[in-house]
Amino acid sequence: MKKLISVVFAVAVFVSGCASSTLINTVPGGAKVYIDGQLLGDSPVSHSDTAVSGATKAVLLKKEGYKDKTTLIRKEEAKVGPIIGGLFFLFPFIWTLGYPDSYTFELEPESK
């Protein structure tokens, strides 16, 4: 029974540690958000992935009447779950960093 509980705990830590998510906001809201060229949706929108620590994703923001904005999001914040998981298994250490809880990007109006 002890072994089963240990395995269930380790799997739970591993699974929860692999994915990282963030909320992408824009000012003004309602901009189209593209991550690595794929439309994610209109801001505010949540992005989640299982990329390794330190991974960078290209973000393109588009809204009518505003200049397109190209920026990056990066896994740069330490996450407790993967660190604990890494104590039991070596490979979860590649997921010890995650995205900040949210990003907010301000769009610049087009010149007239």
C-alpha positions in Angstrom: 0.0 0.0 0.0 2.8 2.4 0.9 4.5 1.7 -2.5 1.2 2.4 -4.3 0.7 5.8 -2.5 4.3 6.7 -3.4 3.8 5.9 -7.0 0.5 7.8 -7.2 2.2 10.8 -5.6 5.1 10.7 -7.9 2.9 10.4 -11.0 0.7 13.3 -9.8 3.8 15.6 -9.2 5.2 14.6 -12.6 2.0 15.2 -14.5 1.2 18.5 -12.8 4.8 19.6 -13.3 5.0 19.1 -17.1 2.5 21.7 -18.2 2.8 25.4 -17.5 0.1 28.0 -18.3 -0.2 31.8 -18.5 -2.9 34.3 -19.2 -2.2 36.7 -22.1 -3.9 40.2 -21.7 -3.8 43.2 -24.0 -4.7 46.8 -23.6 -7.1 47.3 -25.2 -8.6 43.8 -24.9 -9.9 41.7 -27.8 -6.7 41.4 -29.8 -6.0 38.3 -31.8 -3.2 36.3 -30.1 -1.0 34.1 -32.2 1.6 31.8 -30.5 4.3 30.5 -32.8 2.1 31.4 -35.8 -1.0 29.6 -34.5 -4.1 31.5 -33.6 -4.8 31.0 -29.9 -7.9 33.3 -29.6 -8.9 36.8 -28.6 -7.3 38.3 -25.5 -7.5 37.7 -22.6 -6.7 34.1 -23.5 -4.9 31.3 -21.6 -1.9 29.5 -23.1 -0.6 26.2 -21.8 2.2 23.9 -23.0 4.7 21.3 -21.9 7.8 23.0 -23.3 11.0 22.6 -21.2 12.3 25.2 -18.8 13.6 28.4 -20.4 11.5 27.8 -23.6 10.6 30.9 -25.5 7.4 31.3 -27.6 6.9 34.0 -30.3 3.7 36.0 -29.7 1.9 38.1 -32.4 -0.9 40.5 -31.3 -3.3 41.9 -33.9 -6.2 44.3 -33.5 -7.9 46.5 -36.0 -6.9 50.2 -35.6 -3.7 49.2 -33.7 -0.1 48.3 -34.9 0.7 44.6 -34.8 2.9 43.8 -31.9 5.5 41.0 -31.9 6.9 39.9 -28.6 8.0 36.8 -26.6 6.8 34.9 -23.6 9.3 32.7 -21.7 9.3 30.0 -19.0 11.3 31.8 -16.4 9.6 31.3 -13.0 10.5 28.5 -10.6 7.6 26.0 -10.0 7.5 24.0 -6.8 5.8 20.8 -8.2 8.4 19.9 -10.8 11.2 20.7 -8.3 9.8 18.2 -5.8 9.2 15.7 -8.6 12.8 16.2 -9.7 13.9 14.9 -6.3 12.3 11.5 -7.1 13.0 11.4 -10.8 15.8 13.1 -12.8 13.8 14.2 -15.9 11.2 16.5 -14.3 14.0 19.0 -13.6 13.7 20.0 -17.2 10.3 21.5 -16.3 11.2 23.4 -13.2 10.6 26.7 -14.7 7.2 27.9 -15.9 5.5 30.9 -17.3 4.5 33.9 -15.1 0.8 33.8 -14.1 0.0 36.5 -16.7 1.4 38.8 -19.3 -0.1 42.2 -20.3 0.9 43.9 -23.5 -0.1 47.4 -24.5 -1.0 47.9 -28.2 -0.1 51.2 -30.0 -2.8 52.9 -32.0 -2.1 53.2 -35.8 -1.0 56.7 -36.9 -3.6 58.6 -39.0 
